[in-house]
Amino acid sequence: MNETLATLHRRCFLEQAACGLGSVALARLMADESAHASPAPPLGSAAGAHFPARAKNVIFLFMAGAPSQYDLFEPKPKMQRLHGQPVPPSFLEGLSDSLIRGSARIWASPRQFQQYGECGMNFSDYLPHLATCADDLCMIRTMHTDVSNHDPAQLLMQCGVPRFGMPSMGSWVTYGLGSESQNLPGFIVLLSNNGPGDIAGTALWESAFLPATHRGVTFRSQGDPILHLGNLDGVTRADQRQRLDVINDLNRLRQRQQPDPEIGARIESYELAFRMQAAAPELVDFSQESRHTLSDYGIGNEKSDTFARNCLLARRMVERGVRFVQLYHYTWDDHSDLNAKLKENTDKTDQPAAALIQDLKQRGLLDDTLVIWGGEFGRTPMNEVRRGTSPGKEGRDHHPFAFTMLLAGGGVKGGQVFGRTDDIGYHPVEFPVHVHDLQATILHLLGMDHTRLTFRHQGRDHRLTDVAGEVVEQILG
């Protein structure tokens, strides 16, 4: 042994022990990654995905306020013939909707429609950019929901029930699958700065009774991504690390005295915030993006800049492993002057949304990223004339019985129009899709059985789809 030690000089040690040192370093890195990633809790008898997933990430472009399907996606020739007339009696039989029995009359869209792509999908002249993505899109024309008021309908779409206090879809997804990102939350929310609108607020991205780490985190597209994330002047990263270690030690001491999952969630939140201090500023730094990319998204354009920045951020987030990204644009509630207001919203959102889909496709990310575009319900086939409304300034009221949503990527078959409505688009007549069916399909694409993704709370096993929902197998690729 003494002779061996005498001949083992430094260079010989490094040469012969290189694999050993590399293994130690690799083990340390893997341990760090395992510690930082959010683990997926057990789902019934299985952890994480229940079966192989087609999608890894979701980007939901939520158009709160309800875009008009008649003026964007669904030309109705018979409405042109019935324009200005009362609703035909054949549509009134068995209906309890008081609005259709009122003074409103059929209002045909003044928009011009054209078929796009090899599939021949219809888009109006207000969506020239999204129209170029026709062969990548699945257009569901027969979505329907249970309520016709904004807040409860938004809650039903995002949380599965039309009331406050339930976990949102993004929270359910990260609860089921965890996060692939070490330094960013698994569920991030981006809000358009587009003026007052109808939105149910933070309840749409709450985790409710799920662990608090699954709550959606709101980011800003410019400046500090999250307010108060940075350190105060004079506080170094080392100072912050020492302070955080002391706080975590105190929290762990309290957790030993009183086991509470919220304490563990608080520790993880503090650790994630510390890691985000370095990751978040880099995320919103677009200096490495090409001028061509920025121009494609519409960044720098006065009308589209805010939504464009959020769309580009969404792409950068899924690149970094963020599981669920939710974008909210919330000024689509056009009860009057629909023609002009609809144009304002499409000018803000059309180019960025199309650029996002094309950018994901070009980078090979669309195959495992599900992109969803749509609102909480649709608009009526009749006009709405409010007191004082001048001719040509009509709008459309809320319509929960049939509306349109778009899906792209993530295992969905593109270039198809799914479902058919009656001659005035009032009701589905073929392949109706309820909100719970859409939610079940989203979870299915992510590799989860919606009936097994449950959480026991107050004596009941809750789930995103409540007690309903069927996977829409026909739209899967």
C-alpha positions in Angstrom: 0.0 0.0 0.0 2.8 2.4 0.9 4.5 1.7 -2.4 1.3 2.3 -4.4 0.7 5.6 -2.6 4.2 6.8 -3.3 3.8 6.3 -7.0 0.3 7.8 -7.3 1.1 11.4 -8.2 -1.5 14.0 -9.1 -1.4 13.6 -12.9 -1.7 9.8 -12.7 -4.7 10.1 -10.3 -6.6 12.5 -12.7 -5.8 10.3 -15.7 -6.9 7.0 -14.1 -9.8 8.4 -12.1 -11.4 10.5 -14.8 -14.4 8.2 -15.3 -15.0 8.1 -11.6 -14.9 11.9 -11.2 -17.3 12.2 -14.3 -19.7 9.8 -12.7 -19.7 11.8 -9.5 -20.4 15.0 -11.4 -23.1 13.4 -13.4 -24.8 12.0 -10.3 -24.7 15.4 -8.7 -26.3 17.1 -11.7 -29.0 14.4 -11.9 -29.7 14.7 -8.2 -30.1 18.5 -8.6 -32.5 18.1 -11.5 -34.5 15.5 -9.6 -34.7 17.8 -6.6 -35.8 20.8 -8.6 -38.4 19.3 -10.8 -41.9 19.2 -9.5 -42.7 15.5 -8.9 -46.1 14.2 -10.1 -48.2 12.9 -7.3 -49.9 9.5 -7.5 -53.0 9.4 -9.6 -55.0 6.5 -8.3 -52.7 3.6 -8.6 -50.3 5.2 -11.1 -48.0 8.2 -11.0 -47.8 10.7 -13.9 -49.2 9.8 -17.3 -51.6 6.9 -17.5 -50.6 6.0 -21.1 -48.2 7.3 -23.8 -48.9 11.0 -24.4 -49.2 12.7 -27.8 -48.6 16.2 -26.3 -46.1 17.4 -23.7 -47.3 21.0 -23.4 -50.4 23.1 -23.9 -50.7 26.7 -25.0 -54.3 28.0 -24.6 -55.1 31.2 -26.4 -58.2 32.1 -24.5 -60.4 34.7 -26.2 -62.5 35.8 -23.2 -65.7 37.6 -24.1 -66.7 35.2 -26.9 -65.6 35.9 -30.5 -68.4 35.7 -33.1 -68.2 32.4 -35.0 -70.5 33.8 -37.8 -68.1 36.6 -38.6 -64.8 34.6 -38.4 -65.3 30.9 -39.2 -68.8 29.8 -40.3 -70.4 31.2 -43.5 -74.1 30.5 -43.5 -75.7 30.9 -47.0 -79.3 30.5 -45.7 -78.7 33.4 -43.2 -78.0 35.6 -46.2 -81.4 34.7 -47.6 -83.1 35.2 -44.3 -81.3 38.5 -43.4 -83.5 40.9 -41.6 -86.4 38.4 -41.1 -87.7 36.9 -37.9 -86.4 33.5 -36.9 -88.3 30.8 -38.8 -90.9 29.0 -36.6 -89.2 25.7 -37.3 -86.3 26.8 -35.1 -88.6 27.9 -32.2 -90.2 24.6 -31.4 -89.1 23.2 -28.1 -86.8 26.2 -27.3 -86.7 27.8 -23.9 -84.4 30.6 -25.0 -86.3 33.8 -24.5 -83.9 35.9 -26.7 -84.8 34.1 -29.9 -88.5 34.8 -29.3 -87.9 38.5 -29.0 -87.7 41.2 -31.6 -84.2 40.3 -32.8 -83.9 39.2 -36.5 -81.6 37.1 -38.4 -78.4 39.0 -39.1 -76.2 37.6 -41.8 -72.5 38.4 -41.5 -71.2 41.2 -43.7 -67.8 39.5 -43.8 -66.3 37.9 -46.9 -65.3 34.3 -46.6 -62.8 32.3 -48.5 -61.5 28.7 -48.4 -57.9 28.1 -47.5 -55.4 25.3 -47.6 -55.7 21.9 -49.2 -58.6 21.2 -46.8 -60.6 24.1 -48.0 -61.3 25.5 -44.5 -63.4 28.7 -44.4 -62.1 31.9 -42.8 -63.3 35.4 -43.0 -61.3 38.4 -44.3 -60.7 39.4 -40.7 -58.3 36.4 -40.1 -55.9 36.4 -43.1 -53.0 35.1 -41.0 -54.7 32.3 -39.1 -56.2 31.2 -42.5 -52.7 30.3 -43.7 -52.5 27.7 -41.0 -55.7 25.9 -42.2 -54.0 22.6 -42.9 -52.6 22.5 -39.4 -55.9 23.4 -37.7 -58.8 21.3 -36.4 -61.9 23.6 -36.4 -64.6 22.3 -34.0 -67.9 24.1 -35.0 -70.2 22.3 -32.5 -68.8 23.3 -29.1 -71.5 23.9 -26.5 -71.6 24.9 -22.9 -74.1 25.1 -20.0 -74.2 28.8 -19.1 -74.4 32.0 -21.1 -72.9 34.5 -18.6 -69.2 35.3 -18.9 -67.8 34.5 -15.5 -69.5 31.1 -14.9 -68.9 30.1 -18.6 -65.2 31.0 -18.3 -65.0 29.0 -15.0 -66.7 26.1 -16.6 -64.2 26.1 -19.5 -61.1 26.5 -17.3 -62.2 24.8 -14.1 -64.8 22.3 -15.1 -67.6 23.8 -13.0 -69.4 27.2 -13.3 -68.5 28.4 -9.8 -65.5 29.8 -7.9 -63.2 27.8 -5.7 -62.2 24.9 -8.1 -58.8 24.1 -9.6 -58.1 25.4 -13.1 -57.1 23.2 -16.0 -53.5 24.2 -15.8 -53.4 23.3 -12.2 -54.9 19.8 -12.9 -52.3 19.3 -15.6 -49.3 20.1 -13.5 -50.7 18.2 -10.6 -51.0 15.2 -12.8 -47.7 15.5 -14.8 -45.4 17.8 -12.8 -43.1 20.1 -14.6 -40.1 19.6 -16.8 -38.7 23.0 -16.0 -36.2 23.4 -13.1 -36.3 27.2 -13.0 -39.8 28.2 -14.1 -43.3 27.3 -12.9 -45.1 24.5 -14.6 -48.2 26.7 -15.2 -47.8 30.3 -16.4 -50.5 32.9 -17.2 -50.0 35.9 -19.6 -52.5 38.7 -19.8 -53.0 41.1 -22.7 -53.0 44.7 -21.7 -56.0 45.5 -24.0 -58.3 47.5 -21.8 -61.4 46.6 -19.8 -63.2 43.4 -20.6 -65.1 40.4 -19.2 -62.9 38.0 -17.3 -63.5 36.1 -14.1 -60.0 37.1 -12.7 -57.5 35.0 -10.8 -60.1 32.2 -10.1 -59.3 31.1 -13.7 -55.8 30.0 -12.7 -56.2 29.1 -9.1 -55.1 25.7 -7.7 -57.9 25.8 -5.0 -57.7 22.6 -2.9 -54.8 21.2 -5.0 -51.3 21.9 -3.6 -50.4 25.6 -3.9 -47.4 24.9 -6.1 -49.8 24.2 -9.0 -51.4 27.7 -9.1 -50.8 29.6 -12.3 -48.1 32.3 -12.0 -48.8 35.5 -13.9 -45.9 36.9 -16.0 -45.5 40.3 -17.6 -44.2 40.5 -21.2 -42.0 43.5 -20.6 -39.9 44.9 -17.7 -39.7 42.7 -14.6 -41.5 39.4 -15.6 -42.8 39.2 -12.0 -43.1 42.2 -9.7 -40.8 42.1 -6.7 -38.9 39.1 -8.0 -35.5 40.9 -8.0 -33.4 41.6 -4.9 -33.3 45.0 -3.3 -30.3 47.2 -3.9 -27.3 46.0 -1.9 -28.7 42.5 -1.4 -26.5 40.0 -3.3 -27.5 36.5 -4.5 -25.3 35.0 -1.7 -27.2 37.1 0.9 -30.5 36.0 -0.5 -29.4 32.3 -0.4 -28.4 32.6 3.2 -31.7 34.3 4.1 -33.7 31.7 2.3 -31.8 28.8 4.0 -32.7 30.2 7.4 -36.4 30.7 6.4 -36.5 27.1 5.0 -34.9 25.7 8.2 -37.6 27.4 10.2 -40.3 26.1 7.9 -39.0 22.6 8.2 -38.9 22.8 11.9 -42.5 23.9 11.9 -43.3 21.1 9.5 -41.9 18.5 11.9 -44.0 20.0 14.7 -47.2 20.3 12.6 -47.2 18.2 9.4 -48.9 20.4 6.8 -48.6 20.1 3.0 -48.9 23.9 2.7 -45.6 24.3 4.5 -43.9 22.0 2.0 -45.5 24.0 -0.8 -44.2 27.2 0.7 -40.6 25.9 0.9 -40.8 24.8 -2.8 -42.3 28.2 -3.8 -39.4 30.0 -2.1 -36.8 27.8 -3.8 -38.5 28.2 -7.2 -38.6 32.0 -6.8 -34.9 32.0 -6.0 -34.2 30.0 -9.2 -36.5 32.2 -11.2 -34.5 35.3 -10.2 -31.9 34.1 -12.8 -34.2 32.4 -15.3 -37.1 34.8 -15.7 -35.1 37.9 -17.0 -33.4 35.7 -19.6 -36.9 34.4 -20.6 -38.2 37.8 -21.6 -35.0 39.0 -23.2 -35.8 38.9 -26.9 -32.3 40.1 -28.0 -31.4 36.6 -29.3 -34.5 36.4 -31.5 -34.0 37.3 -35.1 -35.6 40.5 -36.6 -37.5 38.2 -38.9 -39.0 36.3 -36.0 -40.0 39.5 -34.2 -41.6 40.9 -37.3 -43.5 37.7 -38.0 -45.1 37.8 -34.6 -46.0 41.5 -35.0 -43.7 42.8 -32.3 -43.3 46.5 -32.8 -46.7 46.9 -34.4 -48.8 49.2 -32.2 -51.9 47.1 -32.5 -50.5 43.6 -32.0 -47.4 44.2 -29.9 -48.7 43.1 -26.5 -50.3 39.9 -27.7 -47.4 39.2 -30.0 -44.9 39.4 -27.1 -47.1 37.0 -25.1 -47.2 34.5 -28.0 -43.4 34.6 -28.4 -43.1 34.2 -24.7 -45.3 31.2 -24.8 -43.1 29.6 -27.4 -40.0 30.3 -25.3 -41.7 28.9 -22.3 -42.5 25.5 -23.8 -39.0 25.4 -25.1 -37.9 25.6 -21.5 -40.2 22.9 -20.3 -43.2 24.9 -19.0 -46.1 22.5 -19.1 -49.2 24.8 -19.5 -49.2 28.4 -20.8 -52.4 30.4 -20.7 -52.9 33.6 -22.7 -55.9 35.8 -22.0 -57.2 38.3 -24.4 -60.5 39.6 -23.0 -62.3 42.2 -25.1 -64.4 40.1 -27.4 -67.9 40.9 -25.9 -69.4 42.7 -28.8 -73.0 43.6 -28.1 -72.9 46.6 -30.4 -70.7 47.9 -33.2 -69.5 44.3 -33.8 -68.0 45.0 -37.2 -65.5 47.6 -35.9 -64.8 46.0 -32.5 -64.2 42.6 -34.0 -61.7 44.1 -36.4 -59.8 45.7 -33.5 -59.4 42.4 -31.7 -58.4 40.4 -34.8 -55.8 43.1 -35.7 -54.3 42.5 -32.2 -54.4 38.7 -32.2 -54.5 37.2 -35.7 -50.9 37.6 -36.8 -49.3 36.6 -33.5 -51.5 33.5 -33.1 -50.6 32.4 -36.6 -46.9 33.1 -36.1 -46.9 31.1 -32.9 -48.3 28.0 -34.7 -45.9 28.4 -37.7 -42.9 29.0 -35.4 -43.7 26.0 -33.3 -44.0 23.9 -36.5 -40.7 25.2 -37.9 -38.9 24.4 -34.7 -40.4 20.9 -34.5 -42.3 21.8 -31.4 -45.9 21.6 -32.8 -46.0 17.8 -32.8 -45.9 17.7 -29.0 -47.4 21.1 -28.2 -51.2 21.4 -28.2 -52.4 24.9 -29.2 -56.0 25.9 -28.4 -57.8 29.0 -29.6 -61.3 30.0 -28.5 -63.6 31.7 -25.9 -66.2 30.6 -23.4 -69.2 30.6 -25.8 -70.3 32.1 -29.1 -72.6 34.8 -30.4 -76.2 34.6 -31.6 -77.3 34.4 -35.3 -79.7 37.3 -34.5 -78.7 40.9 -34.2 -78.9 42.8 -30.9 -80.1 46.3 -31.1 -79.6 48.2 -27.8 -81.3 51.5 -27.1 -79.6 54.3 -28.9 -77.8 52.0 -31.3 -77.6 53.5 -34.8 -78.1 51.4 -37.9 -75.0 49.4 -38.9 -73.8 49.4 -35.3 -75.5 46.2 -34.2 -73.9 43.4 -32.2 -74.6 39.8 -31.2 -75.7 38.5 -27.8 -74.3 35.4 -25.9 -74.8 32.0 -27.5 -73.9 28.9 -25.5 -75.5 26.3 -27.8 -73.0 26.2 -30.7 -69.6 27.9 -31.1 -66.2 27.4 -32.7 -62.8 26.5 -31.3 -59.5 25.8 -33.0 -56.9 23.2 -32.1 -53.5 22.6 -33.6 -50.6 20.2 -33.0 -50.2 17.9 -30.0 -51.7 14.8 -31.6 -54.7 16.5 -33.2 -55.4 15.9 -36.9 -55.0 19.1 -38.8 -57.0 20.2 -41.9 -60.4 19.1 -40.7 -63.7 20.8 -39.8 -65.5 18.8 -37.1 -69.2 18.9 -36.5 -72.1 20.6 -38.3 -74.7 23.1 -37.1 -78.2 23.9 -38.5 -78.8 26.4 -41.2 -78.5 29.4 -38.9 -75.9 27.9 -36.6 -78.2 27.8 -33.6 -77.7 24.1 -32.6 -75.3 21.3 -33.5 -76.8 18.7 -35.7 -73.8 16.5 -36.0 -71.0 15.6 -33.5 -71.8 18.0 -30.6 -68.8 18.6 -28.3 -69.4 19.7 -24.8 -66.8 21.7 -22.8 -66.2 18.6 -20.7 -65.5 16.6 -23.8 -62.9 19.1 -24.8 -61.3 18.9 -21.4 -61.3 15.1 -21.5 -59.6 15.2 -24.9 -56.9 17.7 -23.8 -56.0 15.4 -20.8 -56.1 12.4 -23.1 -53.6 14.0 -25.5 -51.3 14.6 -22.5 -51.5 11.0 -21.6 -54.1 11.1 -18.8 -57.4 9.5 -18.2 -59.7 12.3 -17.1 -61.7 9.9 -14.9 -58.6 8.9 -13.0 -57.1 12.4 -12.5 -58.8 13.0 -9.2 -58.3 14.6 -5.8 -60.2 13.9 -2.7 -61.6 17.0 -1.0 -64.3 17.3 1.5 -65.3 13.6 1.1 -65.5 13.6 -2.7 -63.2 12.7 -5.5 -63.1 15.9 -7.6 -61.9 16.0 -11.2 -61.6 18.6 -14.0 -64.5 17.1 -16.0 -66.8 16.9 -13.0 -69.0 13.8 -13.7 -69.1 14.0 -17.5 -66.9 14.2 -20.6 -65.9 11.8 -23.4 -62.7 11.9 -25.5 -63.4 13.2 -29.0 -61.6 10.3 -30.7 -62.5 11.5 -34.3 -60.2 14.6 -34.1 -57.1 12.7 -33.0 -54.3 12.2 -35.6 
